[in-house]
């Protein structure tokens, strides 16, 4: 039978050399048999011959440090073997032609042999050894990497001051010590951060140590694939006459340089200086054409329907503070997902680093990461976890948002981590975020207090029925507090209450030409009184004496669009051409533009920039 650690000890059994089958059998909770079978080889390391006939048998070496020795064992049951041994000290920074390949020859005759290899500091990164021989028209080879790791480029990060559990919102002071692989003091720089580890459920995050130092890479192998293969004849290459063609070139609207960048579905390129100069001149003319003299008259009537601003109810006169006896309850409000991010911490003369931080108030598990490095390229990485918790914890389960008319049970969980049963009271408080006034009565929170009894190490759910009023569509602050004996906890946050109504804009164009009287009827506005849900928000009349100039004032938008695709290039050409024609057709208009630029900077702004209400109507 196995021990509690899952190990078996077989003593006093004279095992002979050879292959053995190891079968492990157990029974699951339903009485079914579970069996696993593995095969192992037992051999005598001191025996100079193989117990089972093999053409090639090998035992690899373990990683070593400079000054140590690695042993590779090689054996074969075949006789009179001529073996080629290769020692390859090429690294990723070297080339196969760097001359670091060494060959030697040896013989094996139905025996095992041990080969010892040493390492120096210059061998860090490892090197390769290999053996190859041919027997009975077969090629056999074995390759082994003598691993010499870059332990001298590893840093050790130890924690002099560290707690794996703390209170939410507590002030923490941590001390870390950084040393080399021989525990020597070093001058190092540290990158440290801490974030909510629950985010790893969405996507795991972990810093990786940069791989800076070269390691051995086997660049050449013995190739036996060309033995006993068929070689086919090859035909002489056939020459083809060079095709004749005629290239046609046409005039271009805009000629681009060779430097072309694809952006989205368009194309972005560098213009020549001459083209850019021509466009800048046209842009000045188009900017000056933002406004023009009056020519005709026109008007527009706009009606917007939406809900009116909601009014405060009788709760407005109440106090926003918590009830008496709850002033000492610390309500948690800081739920930042990142506790800190320190990109540049440096060691002192003793090789230590101290830093302070305030941990957020969320009840969760935090992940701390530290990445240290020196100017010599030594790197170290460490990771720890810390839990923020209290003996009495309240964990609300609030929705992301609410809508007018929603009915729900606002739920929260009360957790007892103490060693005794706790009986207390939990309370839900609702506050208008814009006025900081309580709205419990408006939301039907008629039972804001709930009693609970929680056993040690257990949790209990509490429910608060609420109804969202139809005239409330603002931000709502909720606060859940719990108190039992000498323990207390609270959590506060805000969420939006969305309206069920939609702003609808109805427009009626009023066009007039010449002198006269014309009647217009806004039928939808006249019939709006028959609706039970419609509420008028505003009525706007927009008047302009020259609506044609709205089109002229849109030319800068066409010209200044940031992309250089074919569509926008044509729009820019059209805007510049039209602006140039308008300005050049009447020298007097150009003089008016120039005077406006000198006297009134707002004269060249479009009506949409001057009138935000008109802009919202058009949108």
NUVEXPA-751817 format. One line per field, with one value per residue (C-alpha): x, y, z; residue number from 1; chain. Coordinates in steps of 0.02 Angstrom, whole numbers. Example, Ala and Ser with C-alpha at 12.3 -4.5 7.8 and 13.67 -1.06 7.14 Angstrom:
u: c(615	684)
v: c(-225	-53)
w: c(390	357)
resi: c(1	2)
chain: c(A	A)
***
This chain:
u: c(0	50	97	-2	117	77	247	293	451	509	651	731	677	819	768	860	903	767	598	457	273	208	19	-72	-251	-376	-564	-668	-814	-936	-835	-767	-588	-460	-297	-141	3	179	339	510	687	799	986	1148	1250	1410	1383	1488	1368	1184	1063	950	1022	1013	1102	1102	1074	1107	1082	1083	1164	1091	1119	1284	1368	1541	1673	1559	1558	1420	1419	1337	1330	1327	1314	1279	1265	1345	1530	1670	1584	1677	1597	1615	1601	1556	1571	1475	1496	1399	1268	1128	1250	1373	1365	1397	1555	1631	1743	1679	1646	1767	1769	1851	1840	1821	1773	1644	1633	1474	1497	1441	1552	1540	1593	1631	1612	1658	1599	1677	1599	1613	1507	1351	1205	1261	1342	1304	1385	1338	1386	1357	1398	1342	1300	1217	1178	1089	1138	1124	1153	1125	1132	1142	1143	1259	1151	1246	1109	1131	1109	1230	1099	958	901	822	676	638	503	561	388	234	57	-53	-212	-260	-408	-483	-422	-275	-106	29	219	315	501	587	768	853	1012	1114	1123	1259	1158	1272	1207	1160	1102	940	782	609	443	299	110	-44	-216	-378	-340	-521	-486	-383	-548	-575	-397	-244	-107	72	235	366	552	642	757	915	1058	1098	1077	1140	1049	1096	1128	1188	1136	1200	1093	1060	912	1016	1059	981	873	823	889	782	845	808	759	857	767	666	686	534	535	515	335	304	186	145	122	-2	2	-142	-157	-191	-299	-171	-2	59	233	287	261	81	0	-165	-282	-450	-526	-436	-258	-144	5	128	88	222	262	181	18	14	40	-105	-219	-173	-221	-388	-416	-395	-530	-647	-626	-669	-833	-912	-1034	-1116	-1240	-1428	-1521	-1684	-1785	-1827	-1878	-1892	-2004	-1947	-2043	-1960	-2059	-1985	-2015	-2006	-1877	-1926	-1972	-1915	-2036	-2060	-1889	-1799	-1814	-1733	-1553	-1429	-1325	-1342	-1452	-1394	-1282	-1210	-1091	-944	-974	-838	-925	-812	-813	-644	-657	-510	-454	-272	-198	-35	90	268	376	542	590	775	871	963	1140	1083	996	822	669	530	366	198	24	-159	-248	-423	-577	-641	-659	-558	-392	-250	-106	64	201	381	509	687	839	1017	1121	1217	1057	1018	830	717	529	416	229	124	-60	-145	-326	-427	-563	-652	-728	-899	-919	-1066	-1061	-1203	-1258	-1310	-1360	-1261	-1410	-1597	-1743	-1897	-2033	-1916	-1963	-1828	-1758	-1594	-1491	-1335	-1234	-1174	-1019	-958	-773	-764	-763	-935	-1114	-1162	-1335	-1357	-1447	-1417	-1484	-1506	-1498	-1540	-1480	-1506	-1331	-1373	-1446	-1371	-1546	-1621	-1754	-1799	-1984	-1990	-1915	-2033	-1892	-2015	-1910	-1735	-1675	-1661	-1606	-1485	-1402	-1246	-1152	-961	-882	-1051	-1148	-1329	-1426	-1534	-1663	-1731	-1885	-1881	-1979	-1901	-2018	-2064	-2006	-1830	-1696	-1537	-1390	-1433	-1313	-1345	-1267	-1279	-1216	-1215	-1175	-1166	-1087	-921	-907	-971	-951	-1028	-1016	-1070	-1076	-1180	-1276	-1378	-1567	-1613	-1769	-1898	-1935	-1852	-1825	-1917	-1886	-2017	-1970	-2070	-1978	-2054	-1997	-2041	-1995	-2028	-2157	-2322	-2412	-2414	-2495	-2412	-2495	-2391	-2515	-2413	-2392	-2578	-2624	-2494	-2623	-2718	-2574	-2569	-2381	-2315	-2239	-2180	-2001	-1966	-2024	-1890	-1908	-1748	-1745	-1616	-1623	-1511	-1521	-1411	-1261	-1281	-1211	-1067	-1026	-1010	-864	-730	-795	-775	-603	-532	-584	-431	-421	-347	-452	-521	-691	-619	-491	-634	-731	-579	-559	-744	-743	-588	-652	-822	-746	-623	-763	-871	-730	-662	-833	-858	-712	-835	-871	-685	-674	-819	-730	-570	-659	-748	-582	-509	-661	-763	-682	-853	-923	-835	-904	-1045	-1219	-1196	-1046	-1140	-1304	-1286	-1474	-1485	-1344	-1439	-1597	-1506	-1424)
v: c(0	180	306	466	556	431	346	160	86	-84	-152	-322	-379	-438	-359	-419	-301	-283	-203	-211	-171	-63	-74	38	-5	88	103	260	319	211	52	52	-3	123	55	136	40	106	21	51	-13	-70	-78	-86	70	-24	-160	-129	-222	-201	-326	-317	-312	-138	-50	114	150	318	408	599	725	848	1037	1093	1253	1313	1206	1055	894	815	629	553	364	279	94	-35	-223	-219	-260	-167	3	152	304	488	604	786	931	1084	1248	1355	1468	1569	1714	1608	1539	1360	1420	1495	1345	1287	1109	975	794	642	454	304	121	23	-166	-228	-114	41	191	354	520	668	849	1005	1185	1357	1530	1554	1396	1475	1446	1266	1169	1010	840	697	525	439	266	151	-31	-154	-16	88	257	283	446	521	707	782	964	1001	1131	1272	1395	1583	1574	1720	1827	1782	1892	1832	1934	1902	1982	2060	2133	2053	2004	1885	1952	2130	2245	2339	2518	2488	2574	2450	2463	2324	2290	2184	2131	2095	1990	1896	1709	1701	1814	1963	2141	2224	2392	2353	2433	2361	2370	2329	2325	2253	2223	2131	1947	1911	1995	1842	1750	1852	1847	1785	1914	1882	1969	1867	1875	1941	1812	1911	1786	1662	1476	1329	1290	1137	1199	1041	857	701	670	495	532	526	342	221	351	365	510	568	655	841	929	1077	1242	1308	1489	1594	1750	1913	1977	2142	2270	2455	2558	2701	2843	2963	3132	3124	3235	3229	3147	3057	3011	2831	2834	2768	2705	2611	2682	2594	2576	2731	2779	2903	2977	3120	3267	3365	3541	3617	3521	3567	3750	3749	3666	3789	3935	3855	3820	4005	4049	3913	3968	4146	4086	4033	4180	4287	4432	4402	4348	4256	4215	4048	3975	3812	3761	3620	3530	3409	3291	3211	3189	3342	3360	3253	3334	3294	3206	3218	3138	3298	3369	3221	3210	3118	3055	2880	2848	2871	2732	2702	2850	2739	2612	2630	2623	2558	2665	2641	2490	2527	2372	2428	2455	2532	2535	2585	2583	2636	2581	2577	2481	2567	2531	2367	2303	2333	2424	2496	2567	2612	2605	2609	2453	2480	2435	2291	2122	2018	1933	2043	1992	2071	2062	2121	2124	2175	2204	2270	2366	2204	2122	2013	1988	1923	1898	1866	1850	1852	1859	1956	1946	2093	2036	2076	1967	2035	2074	2135	2096	2180	2108	2268	2274	2378	2493	2514	2574	2674	2559	2415	2306	2203	2131	2216	2073	2071	1935	1949	1844	1794	1749	1757	1607	1640	1664	1843	1923	2098	2215	2260	2419	2483	2671	2754	2931	3046	3075	3248	3320	3202	3181	3012	2937	2779	2825	2867	2696	2603	2550	2525	2394	2468	2365	2175	2066	1923	1782	1705	1552	1553	1536	1548	1680	1739	1831	1984	2057	2234	2253	2417	2494	2623	2773	2828	3008	2964	2950	3007	2928	2832	2804	2647	2606	2440	2435	2292	2288	2145	2158	2249	2210	2319	2341	2442	2465	2611	2637	2723	2662	2748	2744	2746	2826	2731	2885	2942	3117	3135	3286	3341	3475	3579	3683	3856	3926	4101	4185	4369	4477	4401	4299	4110	3998	3840	3706	3594	3450	3339	3481	3520	3338	3312	3353	3193	3082	3019	2990	3132	3281	3437	3481	3635	3731	3815	3929	3950	4095	4132	4258	4159	3968	3942	3997	3848	3746	3868	3859	3670	3684	3691	3526	3443	3518	3479	3296	3206	3057	3052	2916	2938	3000	3133	3186	3222	3315	3422	3461	3505	3618	3711	3733	3798	3916	3984	4014	4107	4218	4257	4290	4447	4551	4637	4473	4448	4622	4580	4421	4514	4647	4512	4426	4589	4651	4500	4329	4248	4305	4163	4029	3922	3933	3760	3823	3978	3890	3727	3706	3710	3583	3464	3485	3434	3287)
w: c(0	-29	105	135	15	-124	-122	-123	-53	-117	-14	1	-173	-288	-455	-609	-752	-883	-921	-794	-798	-654	-629	-503	-458	-350	-327	-356	-248	-347	-324	-501	-533	-595	-664	-735	-817	-846	-907	-832	-859	-718	-754	-658	-682	-639	-768	-925	-1040	-1084	-1008	-1161	-1338	-1414	-1554	-1457	-1272	-1189	-1025	-1027	-911	-787	-792	-718	-660	-716	-630	-617	-719	-825	-866	-1020	-1034	-1205	-1243	-1379	-1393	-1565	-1587	-1675	-1685	-1758	-1677	-1723	-1573	-1599	-1476	-1537	-1441	-1563	-1482	-1558	-1574	-1675	-1851	-1905	-1991	-1833	-1809	-1640	-1694	-1631	-1691	-1616	-1646	-1532	-1534	-1438	-1430	-1345	-1195	-1102	-1076	-978	-1052	-938	-993	-895	-908	-888	-873	-1060	-1084	-1006	-1120	-1145	-1284	-1379	-1392	-1508	-1568	-1736	-1803	-1943	-1916	-2035	-2160	-2029	-1960	-1772	-1682	-1511	-1467	-1294	-1236	-1091	-1004	-918	-866	-845	-658	-638	-726	-607	-463	-302	-233	-51	58	220	257	181	236	139	224	270	293	144	133	250	236	189	195	109	107	-27	-41	-207	-215	-342	-366	-233	-115	-147	-134	-298	-363	-453	-518	-485	-578	-460	-478	-394	-470	-434	-468	-513	-681	-726	-747	-906	-970	-872	-852	-800	-838	-927	-897	-1052	-1130	-1159	-1154	-1292	-1271	-1369	-1530	-1631	-1806	-1896	-1895	-1978	-2131	-2193	-2305	-2464	-2445	-2570	-2658	-2840	-2945	-3089	-3245	-3265	-3425	-3487	-3451	-3597	-3649	-3695	-3804	-3711	-3728	-3813	-3737	-3748	-3590	-3591	-3465	-3435	-3351	-3164	-3057	-2915	-2932	-2776	-2720	-2707	-2519	-2506	-2347	-2343	-2209	-2187	-2358	-2423	-2468	-2383	-2475	-2471	-2583	-2674	-2619	-2772	-2745	-2560	-2603	-2727	-2600	-2463	-2575	-2613	-2428	-2387	-2515	-2450	-2270	-2320	-2399	-2235	-2234	-2372	-2399	-2388	-2544	-2494	-2338	-2259	-2091	-1994	-1850	-1736	-1599	-1477	-1365	-1210	-1027	-914	-778	-630	-466	-291	-174	12	44	-8	164	248	300	187	332	398	549	727	789	614	603	651	512	381	211	74	-85	-170	-286	-401	-494	-490	-317	-379	-522	-477	-635	-558	-382	-339	-207	-65	-6	74	-82	-8	-75	33	-32	42	-33	15	-40	-116	-17	-123	-38	-158	-194	-258	-370	-339	-471	-463	-604	-556	-666	-655	-781	-814	-879	-728	-709	-571	-559	-409	-382	-225	-181	-41	17	85	204	367	502	452	267	165	-21	-120	-286	-375	-559	-683	-714	-683	-789	-745	-677	-633	-484	-402	-241	-205	-135	-27	58	238	272	446	456	645	761	836	778	737	745	678	561	377	299	120	90	-77	-117	-267	-335	-403	-243	-111	-37	15	-100	-4	4	-181	-223	-106	9	151	242	234	383	385	531	503	598	523	587	598	426	338	241	238	102	136	14	-3	-118	-218	-362	-478	-503	-679	-655	-595	-730	-644	-556	-398	-253	-152	16	110	290	415	601	725	899	878	692	550	364	224	36	-73	-260	-395	-547	-682	-694	-878	-947	-1048	-1152	-1313	-1381	-1547	-1659	-1787	-1915	-2041	-2172	-2207	-2373	-2437	-2600	-2624	-2534	-2477	-2344	-2329	-2197	-2131	-2023	-1907	-1899	-1783	-1660	-1663	-1629	-1490	-1356	-1392	-1334	-1153	-1151	-1260	-1171	-1262	-1225	-1332	-1486	-1591	-1743	-1845	-1970	-2105	-2245	-2360	-2341	-2494	-2392	-2277	-2421	-2443	-2258	-2269	-2392	-2255	-2186	-2355	-2377	-2204	-2191	-2118	-2238	-2412	-2491	-2667	-2605	-2490	-2620	-2740	-2603	-2568	-2753	-2768	-2615	-2670	-2848	-2792	-2662	-2789	-2916	-2788	-2728	-2901	-2980	-2874	-2810	-2691	-2602	-2575	-2497	-2379	-2326	-2291	-2187	-2085	-2050	-1983	-1883	-1826	-1806	-1772	-1939	-2030	-1914	-1978	-1902	-1828	-1730	-1672	-1628	-1533	-1526	-1715	-1721	-1606	-1712	-1871	-1783)
resi: c(1	2	3	4	5	6	7	8	9	10	11	12	13	14	15	16	17	18	19	20	21	22	23	24	25	26	27	28	29	30	31	32	33	34	35	36	37	38	39	40	41	42	43	44	45	46	47	48	49	50	51	52	53	54	55	56	57	58	59	60	61	62	63	64	65	66	67	68	69	70	71	72	73	74	75	76	77	78	79	80	81	82	83	84	85	86	87	88	89	90	91	92	93	94	95	96	97	98	99	100	101	102	103	104	105	106	107	108	109	110	111	112	113	114	115	116	117	118	119	120	121	122	123	124	125	126	127	128	129	130	131	132	133	134	135	136	137	138	139	140	141	142	143	144	145	146	147	148	149	150	151	152	153	154	155	156	157	158	159	160	161	162	163	164	165	166	167	168	169	170	171	172	173	174	175	176	177	178	179	180	181	182	183	184	185	186	187	188	189	190	191	192	193	194	195	196	197	198	199	200	201	202	203	204	205	206	207	208	209	210	211	212	213	214	215	216	217	218	219	220	221	222	223	224	225	226	227	228	229	230	231	232	233	234	235	236	237	238	239	240	241	242	243	244	245	246	247	248	249	250	251	252	253	254	255	256	257	258	259	260	261	262	263	264	265	266	267	268	269	270	271	272	273	274	275	276	277	278	279	280	281	282	283	284	285	286	287	288	289	290	291	292	293	294	295	296	297	298	299	300	301	302	303	304	305	306	307	308	309	310	311	312	313	314	315	316	317	318	319	320	321	322	323	324	325	326	327	328	329	330	331	332	333	334	335	336	337	338	339	340	341	342	343	344	345	346	347	348	349	350	351	352	353	354	355	356	357	358	359	360	361	362	363	364	365	366	367	368	369	370	371	372	373	374	375	376	377	378	379	380	381	382	383	384	385	386	387	388	389	390	391	392	393	394	395	396	397	398	399	400	401	402	403	404	405	406	407	408	409	410	411	412	413	414	415	416	417	418	419	420	421	422	423	424	425	426	427	428	429	430	431	432	433	434	435	436	437	438	439	440	441	442	443	444	445	446	447	448	449	450	451	452	453	454	455	456	457	458	459	460	461	462	463	464	465	466	467	468	469	470	471	472	473	474	475	476	477	478	479	480	481	482	483	484	485	486	487	488	489	490	491	492	493	494	495	496	497	498	499	500	501	502	503	504	505	506	507	508	509	510	511	512	513	514	515	516	517	518	519	520	521	522	523	524	525	526	527	528	529	530	531	532	533	534	535	536	537	538	539	540	541	542	543	544	545	546	547	548	549	550	551	552	553	554	555	556	557	558	559	560	561	562	563	564	565	566	567	568	569	570	571	572	573	574	575	576	577	578	579	580	581	582	583	584	585	586	587	588	589	590	591	592	593	594	595	596	597	598	599	600	601	602	603	604	605	606	607	608	609	610	611	612	613	614	615	616	617	618	619)
chain: c(A	A	A	A	A	A	A	A	A	A	A	A	A	A	A	A	A	A	A	A	A	A	A	A	A	A	A	A	A	A	A	A	A	A	A	A	A	A	A	A	A	A	A	A	A	A	A	A	A	A	A	A	A	A	A	A	A	A	A	A	A	A	A	A	A	A	A	A	A	A	A	A	A	A	A	A	A	A	A	A	A	A	A	A	A	A	A	A	A	A	A	A	A	A	A	A	A	A	A	A	A	A	A	A	A	A	A	A	A	A	A	A	A	A	A	A	A	A	A	A	A	A	A	A	A	A	A	A	A	A	A	A	A	A	A	A	A	A	A	A	A	A	A	A	A	A	A	A	A	A	A	A	A	A	A	A	A	A	A	A	A	A	A	A	A	A	A	A	A	A	A	A	A	A	A	A	A	A	A	A	A	A	A	A	A	A	A	A	A	A	A	A	A	A	A	A	A	A	A	A	A	A	A	A	A	A	A	A	A	A	A	A	A	A	A	A	A	A	A	A	A	A	A	A	A	A	A	A	A	A	A	A	A	A	A	A	A	A	A	A	A	A	A	A	A	A	A	A	A	A	A	A	A	A	A	A	A	A	A	A	A	A	A	A	A	A	A	A	A	A	A	A	A	A	A	A	A	A	A	A	A	A	A	A	A	A	A	A	A	A	A	A	A	A	A	A	A	A	A	A	A	A	A	A	A	A	A	A	A	A	A	A	A	A	A	A	A	A	A	A	A	A	A	A	A	A	A	A	A	A	A	A	A	A	A	A	A	A	A	A	A	A	A	A	A	A	A	A	A	A	A	A	A	A	A	A	A	A	A	A	A	A	A	A	A	A	A	A	A	A	A	A	A	A	A	A	A	A	A	A	A	A	A	A	A	A	A	A	A	A	A	A	A	A	A	A	A	A	A	A	A	A	A	A	A	A	A	A	A	A	A	A	A	A	A	A	A	A	A	A	A	A	A	A	A	A	A	A	A	A	A	A	A	A	A	A	A	A	A	A	A	A	A	A	A	A	A	A	A	A	A	A	A	A	A	A	A	A	A	A	A	A	A	A	A	A	A	A	A	A	A	A	A	A	A	A	A	A	A	A	A	A	A	A	A	A	A	A	A	A	A	A	A	A	A	A	A	A	A	A	A	A	A	A	A	A	A	A	A	A	A	A	A	A	A	A	A	A	A	A	A	A	A	A	A	A	A	A	A	A	A	A	A	A	A	A	A	A	A	A	A	A	A	A	A	A	A	A	A	A	A	A	A	A	A	A	A	A	A	A	A	A	A	A	A	A	A	A	A	A	A	A	A	A	A	A	A	A	A	A	A	A	A	A	A	A	A	A	A	A	A	A	A	A	A	A	A	A	A	A	A	A	A	A	A	A	A	A	A	A	A	A	A	A	A	A	A	A	A)
***
